[in-house]
Amino acid sequence: MKGRKLIKGYMDKKDNRTALNKLAGRVFGLSFEEWYQAGGWDGRYVPYSYLEGNRLAANVSVSRLELVMNGKRHKAVQIGTVMTAPECRGQGLAAALMREVLADYETECDVFYLFANRNVLEFYPRFGFRPMEQRQFRLPADRTAASRDYASGPSGAGEGSGLPAGSPGSADRLDGEPPGGMKTECGACLISSRAAARSPAEPTSGTSPRSAAPAFSRVRKLDLRSPADWTLLRAFARERVPNSERFDTSGTSGLLMFYGLLVLTDHFYFLEDLDVIVVYEQREGVTHLYDIVARAPYDTEEVLACIPGAGMDIVFHFTPNLEPGRLIAEPFHGTEVLFVRTRQGVEWPESFKHPMTSQA
């Protein structure tokens, strides 16, 4: 491709990074610079780009991680930030970058996957990807341990998007794609409206009926603009254990810090007595639990009991470690479709939800 140069893995090269931010700003209205400056962008997030002069014509990024599935670890590459400058569309640039990515990682990973906009569903099967259904888990209020046991003291521990905006690029804008981009579970192209998605009634302490009784229910809202709380999150992100052996991701600390810095900033809480960070918000009478971040195995029931909100259903935006019979599992019909490409012999769980906070 005359006049264009393939560049990759350039996070510490300011000029190239600036070019990436400019293209991401044009296409999605977001920038990675604050994430980089805060130390969140690590070597696991690798952009593949075509450079034309001092600007980018197209980009496809990879996030190197591990998938935890049925108790086994699989090396994986998640593809995201697929975007082409409007004036360069229709030239096959995204397809060429996809081939570069697949060639580089074909021999070293078991799984490639991505979250695709519904208006480009015919693009990814050309590269051997197939769609896979996720399921979202809901714990009705009358099935929580709190509803049975916590009235007098401790005994133990959807559909569409409409979630806080922003992501490190799960949206894709391919050759010839109309303006508007893709709206992911977290809506990468909606990052500018993330403040509007926050609930004005968001709780700031653990003093509601659900958590008033347990002595271990102190909940402190994290201020991720504070150096101390940001350092705390970084430590937890790097040392975290999986939430479920059925399905989870590992090696995604950088992605979690992106969500903390730019997407879910106002929704991180520290359960001081349990040494666990929870990421949640409450809106329209439902608790949306985005993540549980712990450095050691934990009791899910104890964590749920510390979250304010008696009488609320809990919707999990990941696969929780709870008995399946207590949960309602419904097909997840988001604005994106999960596409996977796997080696022979890799077995996916029958029912799972990819963690929102590690979606790239």
Secondary structure as UniProt FT lines:
FT   TURN            2..3
FT   STRAND          5..8
FT   TURN            11..12
FT   HELIX           14..28
FT   HELIX           33..37
FT   TURN            38..39
FT   TURN            43..44
FT   STRAND          45..52
FT   TURN            53..54
FT   STRAND          55..69
FT   TURN            70..71
FT   STRAND          72..84
FT   HELIX           86..88
FT   TURN            89..90
FT   HELIX           93..105
FT   TURN            106..108
FT   STRAND          111..117
FT   HELIX           118..120
FT   TURN            121..123
FT   HELIX           124..127
FT   STRAND          130..132
FT   STRAND          135..139
FT   HELIX           141..143
FT   HELIX           145..149
FT   TURN            150..151
FT   STRAND          172..173
FT   TURN            175..176
FT   TURN            179..180
FT   HELIX           188..197
FT   TURN            200..201
FT   TURN            209..211
FT   TURN            215..216
FT   STRAND          219..221
FT   TURN            224..225
FT   HELIX           227..239
FT   STRAND          247..250
FT   HELIX           253..258
FT   HELIX           259..263
FT   HELIX           265..267
FT   STRAND          268..271
FT   TURN            272..275
FT   STRAND          276..283
FT   TURN            284..285
FT   STRAND          286..294
FT   HELIX           300..305
FT   TURN            310..311
FT   STRAND          313..316
FT   HELIX           324..326
FT   STRAND          328..331
FT   STRAND          336..342
FT   TURN            344..345
FT   HELIX           356..358
//
